[in-house]
Amino acid sequence: MAMRPDQVSVGLIEMRRMVETGAAALAAKRYTPEQAERMRECIADMKRFHDSGDLDRFVEADIGFHDAVLKASGNPFVRALFAQLGQLLYVTRRETSAVEVIQQHAIDYHQRVLDSILSGDAERSRQAMDEHMDQTNADYERYVRGAKS
């Protein structure tokens, strides 16, 4: 069954919510100092590329942050699952990140996710990632899907 582009975006957000909230909870208990540093670097890169207007590098840093969370979960199957969707995740992320206000929201929520993971609190980390997915979904509906109709 063929999906409309908006169904693809919404479906990916749903799938990401299912997997990434659990990955964030595991990451709170399993992250290494190197993985924490990688997450910090990705957020710093997102800020830098947001300020310079480099969309492609911003998207790479955004995806890098999420990949670092998946890695910090300590479960290799999670990253294998996402590897199958690499190009699709990039294309949909680029579409939303083209909107400047969405970039700022993403930076803010990534910082909340990182702070939660670094606190070592699995439930708080799950909640922070869930709220990031709420924000991603709301931004998509308002700024991307809404702009197309």
N, C-alpha and C positions, 0 to 999 in steps of 0.2 A: 504494500500500500504506500503510495507516494504521499509525502508530507509537504504541506505548504511551508515556506520559509519561517513564518512566525511560529508554526507548530514545532519546527526543529529547534528554534531558540528556546521556547518554553520547555520543551522536552529535555533539552540539555540542562537547563537550570534545575528542573526537577531531579534529574539523575545526579547532578553535582550536589544538590542538597542532601540526598540520601547518603552519598558516599563521603563527601567532604566534612559533614558534621561529625561523623564517626572518626574520620581521620584526624580531625582537630582534637577530639577527646583523647585518642591514643597518643597523639603528639605531645600533649601536656604531660604525659607520664614517661615518654620515651625519648624526647628530643635530646640531641647532643649539643654541646657548645658551638660546634661548627655549623650545625643546622640552624641554630638560633641566629648566628651571625649571617648566614645566607638569607634568612627571612628579613633581617634588618637591612641588608644590602639591597634587596629587591624593593623594599619600601622607599629607601633613599633614592634608588634609580627611578622609581615611579614619580617621586616628587621632582627630580631633576628633569625628566623627560616631559612631565606635565608643564613645567615652567618654560622649557625650550620649544614646546609644541611638536615634539617628535613622537608621532602616534605609534609608529611601528615598534620603536624601542620601548615605549610605554607598555604596549600590549605584551611584549616579550618579558618585561619586568613583572607585570601582573601575573602572567602564566607561570613565571619563575617562582613567584611567591607561593602560589598554590602547589606547584610541584615540590617545593621545599617542605610544605606542610605534609603532603602525601609521603614524602621520603621520611620525615620525622615520625610518621605513624609507625614506622618499623615493619610495615606489611607490604612486601613486594608485589602482591597481587593487585593492590589498589593502583599502583603506578602502571602496571601492565594493562589494566582496564582502560585507563585514561590514554595510554599510548595509542590505542586503537582509534581514538577520536581526535588525535592531535590537530589535523588540518581544520576539522569542523569547529573545534574549540577556538582555534585561532581566528577563523573567519567571523564567528559570532561575537567574539570578544572585541574584535576590531570595530565591528558595527556599533556596539554600545560605547566603546571608548572614544569614538569620534566626537562624542558630545562632552564638552569640557566639564560641565557640572558633574557628569557621571564619573569622570576621572577623579575629581575631588572627593566624591562619596567613596569611591573604591579605596583611595589612600586612607581616609579616615577609618573605614571598616577594617582594612588590613591591619592597621595599627591596633585596633581593639582586639582582633583575633590574636595577633602576636602577644600583646600584653596578657591575654588570657592564658595562652599556651605557656608563657614564661612563669605564670603564677603557679603552674603545676596542677591547676584545678580542671579536671576533665569535663565536668558538667558546665562550668563557666565557658570553657573553650568550645564545647558543642553549641552552646547558646549563642556565642559570639559569631560563629560561622553561620548558624541558622539565620541570625539577624542580617548578616552580610548577604545571604541568599534572598532574604525578603527585600533588601535594598536593591539588589541586582534586578530582581523581578519587577519591582515597582518602577525603577528607572527605565527598564526595557519597555514596559507598558506605556509609560508617560512620554518618554522622549524619542523612542525608536518606533514602536508599533503605532503609537498615536500620531507620529509625524507622517507615517505612510498612508494612513486612512483619510 
